Amino acid sequence: SCIMKRYSTISAKISVEDREEIKKLKLNPTTIIRRAVREEIRRERNKELIEKMKDVRPIILKLKMDDIVSDIREDRER
């Protein structure tokens, strides 16, 4: 079964020059807007992920250092 997407209407003012260029190039404004919105959402989510990764980085580095120290100790005991 096909899941139907629900849509919401937004509006934005753009310059007359940009609007004329869109018409001249026979571009579909809806496609442009949808693509831009998806790209901006993706960019913001990536920024959020990077911030979360920065928060856990010290923990990961500490864990790795603990593993390294443990491995060295094991090697010494052999």
DACOR-V963855 format. One record per residue. N is the residue number from 1. PHI is phi in degrees with one decimal (NA if undefined). OMEGA is omega in whole degrees, -180 to 180 (NA if undefined). NEAR is the number of other ideal C-beta (glycine too) atoms within 10 Angstrom. Layout:
BEGIN
N&PHI&OMEGA&NEAR + N&PHI&OMEGA&NEAR
END
This chain:
BEGIN
1&NA&-177&3 + 2&-92.4&178&4 + 3&-86.4&180&4 + 4&-84.5&176&6 + 5&-80.8&174&5 + 6&-97.7&-178&4 + 7&-121.4&176&7 + 8&-131.4&-179&4 + 9&-95.0&172&4 + 10&-125.6&176&7 + 11&-133.4&179&5 + 12&-147.5&175&7 + 13&-91.6&175&7 + 14&-125.9&-178&12 + 15&-67.2&177&8 + 16&-58.9&-180&8 + 17&-63.0&179&8 + 18&-64.0&180&12 + 19&-61.9&178&12 + 20&-63.1&180&10 + 21&-66.1&177&12 + 22&-59.9&179&14 + 23&-64.2&-177&10 + 24&-59.4&-178&8 + 25&-85.8&179&7 + 26&54.6&178&6 + 27&-90.2&178&11 + 28&-96.0&-177&10 + 29&-60.0&179&13 + 30&-61.4&179&8 + 31&-62.4&-180&9 + 32&-61.8&-177&13 + 33&-66.0&-180&14 + 34&-59.4&180&12 + 35&-63.9&-179&11 + 36&-65.3&179&11 + 37&-64.8&179&11 + 38&-60.8&-180&10 + 39&-63.9&-180&10 + 40&-66.7&176&10 + 41&-61.9&179&10 + 42&-59.6&-179&10 + 43&-61.8&180&10 + 44&-66.0&178&10 + 45&-62.8&178&10 + 46&-63.1&178&10 + 47&-61.8&178&10 + 48&-62.2&179&10 + 49&-62.8&180&10 + 50&-62.8&178&10 + 51&-63.0&178&9 + 52&-63.9&179&10 + 53&-64.5&178&10 + 54&-62.8&-180&9 + 55&-66.6&-176&9 + 56&-92.1&-178&10 + 57&-54.2&-180&10 + 58&-59.6&180&9 + 59&-66.0&-180&9 + 60&-64.0&179&10 + 61&-62.6&178&10 + 62&-63.6&179&10 + 63&-61.6&179&11 + 64&-63.6&180&10 + 65&-63.7&178&10 + 66&-61.1&177&10 + 67&-63.6&-179&10 + 68&-62.9&179&10 + 69&-60.4&179&10 + 70&-61.3&179&10 + 71&-62.2&179&10 + 72&-63.5&179&10 + 73&-61.8&178&9 + 74&-60.7&180&9 + 75&-62.8&-179&8 + 76&-66.9&-177&7 + 77&-75.5&-178&6 + 78&-76.1&NA&4
END
